[in-house]
Amino acid sequence: MAKRLTDRQRLALKLDSLTDSEVQEVLDYISIMESMRRARSLAVAWDDDLLTHLANERENRRARQAFEWEAARRRAERRAASVFAPHP
């Protein structure tokens, strides 16, 4: 049974057939891909820091607390309504 080439092996074979200027273009493309990868990872880290900072702001903490109180009030109203609701 013949072994199949991996993508990396196929890429190496194709690189061997390219001219020097074509190899330079491939290297430029790889450089762009790497810089985009770095930019994405930095953006994710920055977004996480920003979200953490915003979540800890006093207004947001108060809004979360008010939302939790309102949710608890609604649950209590539903429980009370189900306890005191007429049963057929």
FENZINOR-V800159 format. One record per backbone hydrogen bond with DSSP energy under -0.5 kcal/mol. NH is the residue of the N-H (numbers start at 0). CO is the residue of the C=O. If there is no record, write none. Layout:
nh:NH co:CO
nh:NH co:CO
This chain:
nh:9 co:5
nh:10 co:6
nh:11 co:7
nh:12 co:8
nh:13 co:9
nh:14 co:10
nh:15 co:11
nh:16 co:12
nh:16 co:13
nh:17 co:13
nh:17 co:14
nh:22 co:18
nh:23 co:19
nh:24 co:20
nh:25 co:21
nh:26 co:22
nh:27 co:23
nh:28 co:24
nh:29 co:25
nh:30 co:26
nh:31 co:27
nh:32 co:28
nh:33 co:29
nh:34 co:30
nh:35 co:31
nh:36 co:32
nh:37 co:33
nh:38 co:34
nh:39 co:35
nh:40 co:36
nh:41 co:37
nh:42 co:38
nh:43 co:39
nh:44 co:40
nh:45 co:41
nh:46 co:42
nh:47 co:43
nh:48 co:44
nh:49 co:45
nh:50 co:46
nh:51 co:47
nh:52 co:48
nh:53 co:49
nh:54 co:50
nh:55 co:51
nh:56 co:53
nh:60 co:56
nh:61 co:57
nh:62 co:58
nh:63 co:59
nh:64 co:60
nh:65 co:61
nh:66 co:62
nh:67 co:63
nh:68 co:64
nh:69 co:65
nh:70 co:66
nh:71 co:67
nh:72 co:68
nh:73 co:69
nh:74 co:70
nh:75 co:71
nh:76 co:72
nh:77 co:73
nh:78 co:74
nh:79 co:75
nh:80 co:76
nh:81 co:77
nh:82 co:78
nh:83 co:79
nh:84 co:80
